[in-house]
């Protein structure tokens, strides 16, 4: 089903000033009110996408340079001026000093030469060694129990009594 449109309608634009009667006093009040008000930005400005400020990233060399400059400051207020100039906080300086101390301590540690140990492989080898040792001990125990049984039978056949058997078995 088609919708039929009526004949072309004409649209008449009425200027804003003609539509609402404005008195001279009201116009002056409006002018006075807008003079004190801050300037209004263009309507399209509110629809713009404002890019996010990127997080400041300092390389290790920059951190070392800034910390060295801060340590070289002797006059009151110089460190604050440096922090404002670089855009950092005092907590950044404290954290960077700790990081530098930790990195320097790591650099001074003796490094073990050769290939790095594979912890999973080492653990698997240790489990294998322990399992092998367990089976050895189990076979020795079985052999010792067998010998003890044979000794008991021999002593019974010979009529010997054990002193420990009279007192109680272990």
Buried (B, 14 or more C-beta within 10 A) or exposed (E): EEEEEEEEEEEEEEEEEEEEEEEEEEEEEEEEEEEEEEEEEEEEEEEEEEEEEEEEEBEEEEBBEBBEBBEEEEEEEEBEEBBEEBEBEEEBBEEBBEBBEEEEEEEEEEEEEEEEEEEEEEEEEEEEEEEEEEEEEEEEEEEEEEEEEEEEEEEEEEEEEEEEEEEEEE
